Amino acid sequence: MSDEPVEVVDEHGAVERVATRAEMRAGNLRHRSVGVVVRHPTRAALLAHRRAGWKDVWPGRWDICFGGVCGVGEDALAAGLRELAEEAGVVARPGELRELGRGAYEDDDVRAFATVFEIRHRGPFTFADGEVVEVRWVAIDELERFLDEHPHCPDSAALVRSIRPWGTDR
């Protein structure tokens, strides 16, 4: 996985060059990524998951998006569908993902230009690739407390907070 090619992008998501995943992580280079929020179809809740301890960034932390790095030349929707299938076992059609928004995130560990999607899905979920070790439904009105009480991935939390999709059924 460390030699996987990754697009390095500018602050607007335009591709500047291709690097390996190892170079991207070592240099904290900005790259394209996706996140998919899984919301329960009938309850105001989202599916949080805890990442495996072997992940290359933020191992063992809780995340509120399934997702990851986009492949070279892969559009965000295709990456979202792929990541959702790989990480949660949900094979969705393009029309089932709704784009919530795009944005940049930067800290000492990650620099990304991300597209965030939402899907309404109750499961079943399968975690065949081992990236997910635990899941739980979190009520949206309890999300901030959940994030305060659990080590979590700050990128997806910040991006979802900036988009603020809650309370809408668009």
Wavefront OBJ file of the C-alpha trace (Angstrom):
o trace
v 0.000 0.000 0.000
v 2.902 2.386 0.644
v 3.789 2.433 -3.069
v 0.179 3.155 -4.112
v 0.104 6.262 -6.366
v -1.726 9.278 -4.944
v -2.579 12.631 -6.520
v -1.033 15.607 -4.734
v -3.382 18.598 -5.124
v -3.523 22.322 -4.458
v -5.909 23.960 -1.997
v -8.717 23.816 -4.595
v -8.284 20.129 -5.397
v -6.443 20.583 -8.718
v -3.858 17.875 -9.349
v -0.253 19.082 -9.184
v 1.587 15.744 -9.411
v 1.512 12.091 -8.417
v 3.430 10.720 -5.420
v 3.407 7.426 -3.563
v 1.191 7.020 -0.539
v 4.349 6.708 1.588
v 5.652 10.055 0.245
v 2.254 11.667 0.804
v 2.109 10.507 4.431
v 5.784 11.270 5.188
v 5.535 14.789 3.750
v 1.928 15.403 4.822
v 1.122 16.319 1.225
v -2.370 17.524 0.325
v -4.336 14.823 -1.498
v -7.898 14.104 -2.605
v -10.086 12.097 -0.271
v -13.704 11.151 0.276
v -15.909 10.477 3.249
v -19.339 8.851 3.334
v -21.664 9.504 6.267
v -24.042 6.576 6.789
v -27.314 7.823 8.253
v -30.084 5.605 9.492
v -33.059 5.852 7.101
v -35.720 6.285 9.794
v -33.876 7.551 12.888
v -31.773 10.664 13.424
v -28.561 8.671 13.819
v -25.324 8.008 11.990
v -23.041 4.991 11.993
v -19.717 5.650 13.727
v -16.908 3.143 13.451
v -13.599 2.519 15.165
v -10.602 2.108 12.891
v -8.193 -0.810 13.043
v -4.957 -0.415 14.951
v -2.873 -0.956 11.806
v -4.237 2.066 9.888
v -1.508 4.444 8.659
v -3.154 7.507 10.207
v -5.222 7.775 13.415
v -5.244 4.043 14.222
v -7.849 2.917 16.726
v -9.820 6.170 16.589
v -13.540 6.545 15.946
v -14.671 7.992 12.630
v -18.018 9.334 11.452
v -17.270 8.791 7.754
v -16.277 5.732 5.814
v -13.725 6.753 3.252
v -10.157 7.388 2.326
v -7.760 8.483 -0.371
v -8.984 8.802 -3.965
v -7.121 6.789 -6.569
v -5.259 8.460 -9.412
v -7.844 9.628 -11.938
v -10.719 8.359 -9.775
v -13.581 10.816 -9.382
v -14.952 11.480 -5.920
v -18.240 9.626 -6.461
v -16.464 6.487 -7.680
v -14.060 6.713 -4.718
v -16.981 7.103 -2.297
v -18.749 4.067 -3.725
v -15.518 2.037 -3.615
v -14.632 3.032 -0.045
v -18.166 2.342 1.195
v -18.064 -1.152 -0.339
v -14.539 -1.893 0.957
v -15.012 -0.583 4.490
v -18.700 -1.218 5.237
v -19.704 -3.888 2.736
v -22.374 -1.616 1.253
v -22.606 -1.867 -2.529
v -24.474 1.280 -3.538
v -25.507 2.778 -6.846
v -24.314 6.298 -7.753
v -27.777 7.801 -7.158
v -27.802 6.534 -3.571
v -24.931 8.811 -2.529
v -25.770 12.467 -2.051
v -22.901 14.937 -2.083
v -22.994 17.063 1.059
v -20.063 19.294 0.205
v -16.341 19.725 -0.333
v -13.641 21.269 1.734
v -10.048 21.332 2.801
v -8.642 19.995 6.053
v -5.132 20.463 7.394
v -3.311 19.533 10.577
v 0.064 18.047 11.520
v -1.033 14.574 10.349
v -3.244 15.116 7.305
v -3.723 17.643 4.513
v -6.665 16.769 2.281
v -9.178 18.200 -0.110
v -12.251 16.098 0.602
v -15.676 15.447 -0.836
v -18.259 14.285 1.705
v -21.282 12.189 0.750
v -24.244 10.793 2.628
v -26.174 7.567 2.210
v -29.295 6.479 4.090
v -28.787 2.807 4.941
v -29.712 0.515 7.833
v -27.386 -2.351 6.931
v -26.459 -5.061 6.992
v -22.819 -3.996 7.176
v -19.795 -6.234 6.728
v -16.186 -5.384 7.474
v -14.257 -7.912 5.410
v -11.104 -5.849 4.837
v -10.418 -5.443 8.554
v -10.282 -1.637 8.523
v -13.244 -1.421 10.927
v -13.167 -3.126 14.337
v -16.315 -1.744 15.990
v -19.456 0.199 15.003
v -22.329 1.886 16.750
v -25.270 4.067 15.847
v -24.884 7.537 17.363
v -27.914 9.794 17.689
v -27.232 13.041 15.879
v -28.200 15.068 18.949
v -25.555 13.070 20.903
v -22.816 13.384 18.262
v -20.883 16.245 19.869
v -20.791 14.442 23.210
v -19.703 11.222 21.489
v -16.853 13.055 19.760
v -15.841 14.774 23.011
v -15.735 11.436 24.851
v -13.945 9.316 22.223
v -10.653 9.733 20.391
v -11.782 10.397 16.834
v -10.554 11.331 13.372
v -10.513 15.133 13.352
v -10.663 15.514 9.579
v -14.069 13.941 8.993
v -15.489 15.521 12.164
v -14.336 18.993 11.063
v -15.594 18.563 7.512
v -18.995 17.230 8.557
v -19.332 20.025 11.136
v -18.533 22.658 8.491
v -21.158 21.225 6.130
v -23.796 20.801 8.874
v -26.144 18.440 7.028
v -28.214 17.590 10.104
v -31.842 18.512 10.257
v -32.322 18.331 6.521
v -33.869 15.581 4.460
v -32.816 16.943 1.087
l 1 2 3 4 5 6 7 8 9 10 11 12 13 14 15 16 17 18 19 20 21 22 23 24 25 26 27 28 29 30 31 32 33 34 35 36 37 38 39 40 41 42 43 44 45 46 47 48 49 50 51 52 53 54 55 56 57 58 59 60 61 62 63 64 65 66 67 68 69 70 71 72 73 74 75 76 77 78 79 80 81 82 83 84 85 86 87 88 89 90 91 92 93 94 95 96 97 98 99 100 101 102 103 104 105 106 107 108 109 110 111 112 113 114 115 116 117 118 119 120 121 122 123 124 125 126 127 128 129 130 131 132 133 134 135 136 137 138 139 140 141 142 143 144 145 146 147 148 149 150 151 152 153 154 155 156 157 158 159 160 161 162 163 164 165 166 167 168 169 170
